[in-house]
Amino acid sequence: MIRCEETLNLQLDSITRFVRERLVPNEALVAETDQIPPALLQEMKDLGLFGLCLPEEYGGLGLTMEEEVLAAFELGQTSPAFRSAIGSNNGIGSTGLVLDGTPEQKAKYLPRLASGELIGSFCLTEPEAGSDAAALRTTALRDGEHYVLNGTKRFITNAPEAGLFTVMARTDPAGKGADAISAFVIEAGTPGLSLGKIDGKMGQKGAHTCDVIFDQCRVPLTALIGGKEGVGFRTAMKVLDKGRLHIAAVATGAAERMLADAVRYALERKQFGRPIIDFELIQAMLADSQADIYAARCMILDAARRRDAGQRTTSEASCAKMFATEMCGRVADRAVQIFGGAGYMTEYGIERFYRDVRLFRIYEGTTQIQQIVIARELRRQFER
């Protein structure tokens, strides 16, 4: 749903200009230093990018799902690290509070997330619980007016910079199912909460992950999201439903960027006395990429509109995430192929995108998990 076409166009134009004029020129610097310059982060705060999707009453821009994916198409057309910097605050690091938080929790944290004063982080994955999220082992046991958390979370995006963690933990240690899991919001600096070393990754330099470790970490009862035990897993799944559409849109934006770079290179690069874009096998790779991107955009926009209309979109979000991220990988591979030997060299940037976008098919639910979700939803539909 687009609330005001004119306002949205102004917002998208400002994002497009910022991506083109400020972020793209700094891609190589971020890849080299593994850091986003503080001045750029401040500009992102000034533009309101940390609060794109947060409710207006808490200082955000309150984008609808359709508006959010349109913005994500634009943000995806530069190094994923830039989008990752704001992604948690607009997605998995805040959505649990937005959907299920108490009024007091929302008032305390959402304005600071929207301004970028706080960076949010989502702690679900563990050393032995990734795709099987319901198998998590981190515990949160009640002790009087507190909960005491113990356990380790792994590969947690933005954890090194985070000021606020949304944490899934088992409040019923004897419980085996999802109903034993609750969600907590915990501030950085809480005694008993510590961080591991920053992970070394094959791509996405400038976007940091690390372990988050809880060792007798005591938090007040007010840290329980929504003030209710046993609903944390459902909160997490709702968070991921929304996040999967966002990641699908970012992957599609990245594919559009890589295709544009490949077309420009094919126009300039000559072999046999002609630009390589004249050759039909090059044209076929470009055409396949354009068709893939078009299909992904249509799928994502349809799913976003359904979500805005209040429909259940678990299957549609998984379809979009699966198709768009796999598509992005195909486009990346074709782009490197079109660049030929130059595509393997760091100076052209395509090899960096090739490595960066590989992660899209893994986080917020692997492709294989999306297949399981889609099949489960199909079964449910036909068994009714």
Secondary structure, 3 states (H helix, E strand, C coil): CCCCHHHHHHHHHHHHHHHHHHHHHHHHHHHHHCCCCHHHHHHHHHCCHHHCCCCHHHCCCCCCHHHHHHHHHHHCCCCHHHHHHHHHHHCCCCHHHHHHCCHHHHHHHHHHHHHCCCCEEEECCECCECCCHHHCCCEEEEECCEEEEEEEEEEEECCCCCCEEEEEEECCCCCCCHHHEEEEEEECCCCCEEECCCCCCCCCCCCCEEEEEEEEEEEEHHHEHHHCCCCHHHHHHHHHHHHHHHHHHHHHHHHHHHHHHHHHHHHHCEECCEEHHHCHHHHHHHHHHHHHHHHHHHHHHHHHHHHHCCCCCHHHHHHHHHHHHHHHHHHHHHHHHHHHHHHHCHHHCHHHHHHHHHHHHCCCCCHHHHHHHHHHHHHHHHHC
